[in-house]
Amino acid sequence: MLELIFIFVFLDCMIVLYILYAAFSNKKTIMNRMQHYLNPEKNREKVEREKTLHWREGLSVVGKTIGRSRIGSRYRERVEISLVQAHLPLKPEEYITIKGLLFLLIFGIIYPVSRNPAAALLLAVLSTFIPGIYVSTRKRSIIQKIDQQLPDTITLISNTLKAGYSFLQALDSASKELPPPISSEFRQMMKEINLGVNTDKALEALSKRVQSEDLELIMLAVLIQRQIGGNLSEILDNISETIRSRIKIKGEIRILTAQGRISGLIISLMPLALGFIIYLLNPEYIRQLFQHPLGWGMLVMAILMQAVGIFFIKRIIGIEV
């Protein structure tokens, strides 16, 4: 087992050294140098965007090996959609590489401390869920921000239409004048339209990419209006009032359910905090919980009961509007 530890530590060190070497080597291929002259505007935007992302070069080296294989192609497609929705400048292969490195790192740290391969393996597997939780949290945060920005977006588009501009000009104005993250979504849609994508398909792609109920309502109203006609600015004004009312009701519900959310948070964190305090006071006492089979059974039951409690709390406070 000691040889296995040395192998994992050696692999971790080699991967980290290779990533550092690739990040600081700053070597460019011939095609990358040609892009600087073929499309200088796009290249300048890319350089500004990736100034702080040199670490991606190291991840790409490992990710290329994963990308060449066809294993998990459907999983990579789902990961790519999630990364796009979370506005993370990562490729699916890079995301998978991060999860693999996190698994090796946690296992290499926990096993020498606990001397328990099962506990180290379990914690290493659980650590691979951290990137997914971060991506999901970021997605929800972006959707919430977009929902908050939608009333102002609709008002801007409606006023632009009333001033005599076309619908595409109104969308372009929204992509330039609104703050992110909704402005970046509209810029992406305008790029698709400028590249020749049908306007209706670009609107549908925007709705699927953001996955916001309010935005889906707006896109559906716009698509119907483009087919049967009507006063689009008036339709948008009515939708804006509806969305503002929904946002107000959601805020009131969030205030009324604050106690339930705090209860769920306390229930989730209290066992971890209590276990950490006991470990600081008496390490030998808490170590028996991870070394005895009965302790493992108690941990599994505690995790299941915690999950059931959190599930029911979320169902109680999850009021749809």
C-alpha positions as CSV (number, residue, x, y, z in Angstrom):
1,M,0.0,0.0,0.0
2,L,3.0,2.3,0.6
3,E,4.0,1.8,-3.0
4,L,0.6,2.9,-4.1
5,I,0.9,6.2,-2.1
6,F,4.3,6.9,-3.7
7,I,2.8,6.3,-7.2
8,F,-0.1,8.7,-6.6
9,V,2.2,11.4,-5.1
10,F,4.6,10.9,-8.0
11,L,1.8,11.3,-10.6
12,D,0.5,14.5,-8.8
13,C,4.0,16.0,-8.8
14,M,4.6,15.2,-12.5
15,I,1.2,16.6,-13.6
16,V,1.7,19.8,-11.6
17,L,5.2,20.3,-12.9
18,Y,4.0,19.7,-16.5
19,I,1.2,22.2,-16.1
20,L,3.6,24.8,-14.7
21,Y,6.0,24.2,-17.5
22,A,3.2,24.5,-20.1
23,A,1.8,27.7,-18.5
24,F,5.1,29.5,-18.4
25,S,6.6,28.3,-21.7
26,N,4.4,30.7,-23.7
27,K,4.9,28.8,-27.0
28,K,2.5,29.5,-29.9
29,T,1.8,27.3,-32.9
30,I,2.0,28.6,-36.4
31,M,-1.7,28.7,-36.7
32,N,-2.1,30.8,-33.6
33,R,0.4,33.3,-34.9
34,M,-1.4,33.4,-38.3
35,Q,-4.7,34.2,-36.5
36,H,-3.2,37.4,-35.2
37,Y,-3.0,38.7,-38.7
38,L,-6.0,37.0,-40.2
39,N,-8.4,38.3,-37.6
40,P,-6.8,41.0,-35.4
41,E,-10.0,42.2,-33.7
42,K,-11.0,38.7,-32.6
43,N,-7.5,38.0,-31.5
44,R,-7.3,41.1,-29.4
45,E,-10.5,40.3,-27.6
46,K,-9.2,36.7,-27.0
47,V,-5.9,38.0,-25.6
48,E,-7.7,40.4,-23.2
49,R,-10.1,37.6,-22.1
50,E,-7.4,35.1,-21.5
51,K,-4.7,37.2,-19.8
52,T,-5.5,35.6,-16.5
53,L,-6.1,32.1,-18.0
54,H,-2.5,30.9,-18.7
55,W,-3.2,27.8,-16.6
56,R,-5.6,26.6,-19.3
57,E,-2.6,25.8,-21.4
58,G,-1.5,23.1,-19.0
59,L,-5.1,21.8,-18.6
60,S,-5.4,21.6,-22.4
61,V,-2.4,19.4,-22.7
62,V,-4.0,16.8,-20.4
63,G,-7.5,17.4,-21.8
64,K,-6.4,16.7,-25.4
65,T,-5.8,13.1,-24.5
66,I,-9.4,12.9,-23.1
67,G,-10.8,14.7,-26.1
68,R,-9.3,12.2,-28.5
69,S,-11.1,9.3,-26.9
70,R,-14.8,8.7,-27.6
71,I,-15.5,7.5,-24.1
72,G,-18.1,9.6,-22.3
73,S,-19.0,11.7,-25.3
74,R,-22.6,12.3,-24.1
75,Y,-21.2,13.3,-20.7
76,R,-18.9,15.7,-22.3
77,E,-21.8,17.2,-24.2
78,R,-23.7,17.8,-21.0
79,V,-20.7,19.3,-19.4
80,E,-20.1,21.6,-22.3
81,I,-23.7,22.9,-22.1
82,S,-23.4,23.4,-18.3
83,L,-20.1,25.3,-18.7
84,V,-21.6,27.6,-21.4
85,Q,-24.6,28.3,-19.2
86,A,-22.3,29.1,-16.2
87,H,-20.1,31.4,-18.4
88,L,-17.0,29.5,-17.5
89,P,-14.2,29.7,-20.2
90,L,-13.4,25.9,-19.9
91,K,-13.6,23.0,-22.3
92,P,-15.2,19.8,-21.1
93,E,-11.9,18.0,-21.3
94,E,-10.3,20.7,-19.0
95,Y,-13.2,20.3,-16.6
96,I,-12.8,16.5,-16.4
97,T,-9.0,17.0,-15.9
98,I,-9.7,19.3,-12.9
99,K,-11.9,16.7,-11.4
100,G,-9.2,14.0,-11.9
101,L,-6.5,16.1,-10.4
102,L,-8.7,17.0,-7.4
103,F,-9.3,13.2,-6.8
104,L,-5.6,12.4,-6.8
105,L,-4.8,15.4,-4.7
106,I,-7.4,14.7,-2.0
107,F,-6.4,11.0,-1.9
108,G,-2.7,11.8,-1.6
109,I,-3.4,14.2,1.3
110,I,-6.0,12.1,3.3
111,Y,-4.4,8.7,3.1
112,P,-1.1,9.5,4.7
113,V,-3.0,11.3,7.5
114,S,-5.7,8.7,8.2
115,R,-3.9,5.5,7.1
116,N,-7.4,4.3,6.0
117,P,-7.6,3.7,2.2
118,A,-11.4,3.3,2.3
119,A,-11.9,6.7,4.0
120,A,-9.3,8.4,1.7
121,L,-11.0,6.9,-1.4
122,L,-14.5,8.0,-0.2
123,L,-13.4,11.5,0.5
124,A,-11.5,11.7,-2.8
125,V,-14.6,10.5,-4.7
126,L,-16.8,13.1,-2.8
127,S,-14.3,15.8,-3.7
128,T,-15.0,15.3,-7.4
129,F,-18.5,16.6,-6.9
130,I,-17.1,20.0,-5.8
131,P,-16.6,21.4,-9.4
132,G,-20.1,20.3,-10.3
133,I,-21.6,22.0,-7.3
134,Y,-19.7,25.2,-8.2
135,V,-20.9,25.1,-11.8
136,S,-24.5,24.5,-10.7
137,T,-24.3,27.4,-8.2
138,R,-22.9,29.7,-10.7
139,K,-25.6,28.8,-13.2
140,R,-28.4,29.5,-10.7
141,S,-26.7,32.8,-9.8
142,I,-26.5,33.9,-13.5
143,I,-30.1,32.9,-14.1
144,Q,-31.2,34.9,-11.1
145,K,-29.3,38.0,-12.3
146,I,-30.8,37.6,-15.8
147,D,-34.3,37.4,-14.3
148,Q,-33.6,40.6,-12.3
149,Q,-32.4,42.3,-15.5
150,L,-35.3,41.2,-17.7
151,P,-37.8,44.1,-16.9
152,D,-35.2,46.7,-17.8
153,T,-34.2,44.7,-20.9
154,I,-37.8,44.6,-22.1
155,T,-38.3,48.3,-21.4
156,L,-35.2,49.2,-23.4
157,I,-36.3,47.0,-26.4
158,S,-39.8,48.4,-26.2
159,N,-38.6,52.0,-26.2
160,T,-36.2,51.3,-29.0
161,L,-39.1,49.9,-31.1
162,K,-41.3,52.9,-30.3
163,A,-38.5,55.1,-31.5
164,G,-38.7,53.6,-35.0
165,Y,-35.9,51.1,-34.9
166,S,-36.2,47.5,-36.1
167,F,-36.3,44.5,-33.8
168,L,-32.7,43.5,-34.7
169,Q,-31.5,47.0,-34.0
170,A,-33.3,46.9,-30.6
171,L,-31.5,43.6,-29.8
172,D,-28.2,45.1,-30.8
173,S,-28.8,48.1,-28.6
174,A,-29.6,45.8,-25.7
175,S,-26.4,43.9,-26.2
176,K,-24.4,47.1,-26.0
177,E,-26.1,49.1,-23.3
178,L,-27.1,46.5,-20.8
179,P,-24.8,45.2,-18.1
180,P,-23.7,41.5,-18.0
181,P,-24.6,38.7,-17.8
182,I,-27.6,39.4,-20.0
183,S,-25.6,41.6,-22.4
184,S,-23.2,38.8,-23.1
185,E,-26.1,36.5,-24.0
186,F,-27.5,39.0,-26.4
187,R,-24.1,39.6,-27.9
188,Q,-23.8,35.8,-28.5
189,M,-27.2,35.8,-30.1
190,M,-26.3,38.8,-32.4
191,K,-23.1,37.0,-33.4
192,E,-25.1,34.0,-34.4
193,I,-27.5,36.1,-36.5
194,N,-24.6,38.0,-38.2
195,L,-23.1,34.6,-39.1
196,G,-26.3,33.7,-41.0
197,V,-28.4,31.9,-38.4
198,N,-32.1,32.4,-38.7
199,T,-33.5,35.0,-36.2
200,D,-36.1,32.6,-34.8
201,K,-33.5,29.8,-34.3
202,A,-31.2,32.3,-32.6
203,L,-34.0,33.3,-30.2
204,E,-34.8,29.7,-29.5
205,A,-31.1,29.0,-28.9
206,L,-30.9,31.9,-26.4
207,S,-33.9,30.6,-24.5
208,K,-32.4,27.0,-24.3
209,R,-29.0,28.4,-23.3
210,V,-30.2,30.6,-20.4
211,Q,-33.1,28.3,-19.2
212,S,-35.0,31.1,-17.6
213,E,-38.8,30.8,-17.5
214,D,-39.3,34.6,-17.8
215,L,-36.9,34.8,-20.8
216,E,-38.7,31.8,-22.4
217,L,-42.0,33.6,-22.0
218,I,-40.5,36.7,-23.8
219,M,-39.0,34.6,-26.6
220,L,-42.3,32.7,-27.1
221,A,-44.2,36.0,-27.3
222,V,-41.7,37.4,-29.8
223,L,-41.8,34.3,-32.0
224,I,-45.6,34.3,-32.0
225,Q,-45.7,38.0,-32.9
226,R,-43.2,37.4,-35.8
227,Q,-45.6,34.8,-37.2
228,I,-49.0,36.4,-36.8
229,G,-48.1,40.1,-36.4
230,G,-49.2,42.7,-33.9
231,N,-47.8,45.5,-31.8
232,L,-44.6,44.1,-30.3
233,S,-43.8,47.0,-28.1
234,E,-47.2,46.8,-26.4
235,I,-46.8,43.0,-26.0
236,L,-43.4,43.5,-24.3
237,D,-44.8,46.2,-22.0
238,N,-47.5,43.8,-20.8
239,I,-44.9,41.0,-20.3
240,S,-42.7,43.5,-18.4
241,E,-45.5,44.2,-15.9
242,T,-46.1,40.5,-15.4
243,I,-42.4,39.8,-14.8
244,R,-42.1,42.7,-12.3
245,S,-45.1,41.3,-10.4
246,R,-43.5,37.8,-10.3
247,I,-40.2,39.2,-9.1
248,K,-42.0,41.1,-6.3
249,I,-43.9,38.0,-5.2
250,K,-40.7,35.9,-5.3
251,G,-39.0,38.4,-3.1
252,E,-41.8,38.2,-0.6
253,I,-41.8,34.4,-0.6
254,R,-38.0,34.4,-0.1
255,I,-38.4,36.6,3.0
256,L,-41.2,34.4,4.4
257,T,-39.2,31.2,3.9
258,A,-35.9,32.6,5.2
259,Q,-36.4,30.8,8.5
260,G,-36.7,27.4,6.8
261,R,-33.6,28.0,4.7
262,I,-31.6,28.9,7.7
263,S,-32.9,25.8,9.5
264,G,-31.7,23.7,6.6
265,L,-28.3,25.3,6.6
266,I,-27.9,24.8,10.3
267,I,-29.0,21.1,10.1
268,S,-26.4,20.6,7.3
269,L,-23.5,22.3,9.0
270,M,-24.0,21.4,12.6
271,P,-22.7,17.7,12.4
272,L,-19.6,18.8,10.5
273,A,-18.8,21.6,12.9
274,L,-19.5,19.3,15.9
275,G,-17.3,16.6,14.5
276,F,-14.5,19.0,13.8
277,I,-14.6,20.4,17.4
278,I,-14.6,16.9,18.9
279,Y,-11.6,16.1,16.7
280,L,-9.7,19.1,18.0
281,L,-10.5,18.2,21.6
282,N,-10.1,14.5,21.5
283,P,-8.7,13.1,18.2
284,E,-8.6,9.5,19.4
285,Y,-12.3,9.5,20.4
286,I,-13.5,10.7,16.9
287,R,-11.0,8.5,15.0
288,Q,-12.9,5.4,16.2
289,L,-15.8,6.5,14.1
290,F,-13.8,6.1,10.9
291,Q,-11.9,2.9,11.9
292,H,-14.7,0.7,13.3
293,P,-17.3,-0.9,10.9
294,L,-20.1,0.3,13.2
295,G,-18.8,3.8,12.9
296,W,-19.0,3.6,9.1
297,G,-22.6,2.4,9.3
298,M,-23.5,5.3,11.6
299,L,-21.8,7.7,9.1
300,V,-23.8,6.3,6.2
301,M,-27.1,6.4,8.1
302,A,-26.3,10.0,9.2
303,I,-25.6,11.1,5.7
304,L,-28.8,9.5,4.4
305,M,-30.9,11.1,7.1
306,Q,-29.3,14.5,6.5
307,A,-30.1,14.2,2.8
308,V,-33.8,13.2,3.5
309,G,-34.1,16.2,5.9
310,I,-32.6,18.7,3.4
311,F,-34.9,17.2,0.7
312,F,-38.1,17.8,2.7
313,I,-37.0,21.3,3.8
314,K,-36.4,22.3,0.2
315,R,-39.7,20.8,-0.8
316,I,-41.5,22.8,1.9
317,I,-39.9,26.1,1.1
318,G,-39.8,25.6,-2.7
319,I,-42.9,27.6,-3.7
320,E,-43.3,28.1,-7.4
321,V,-44.7,31.4,-8.7
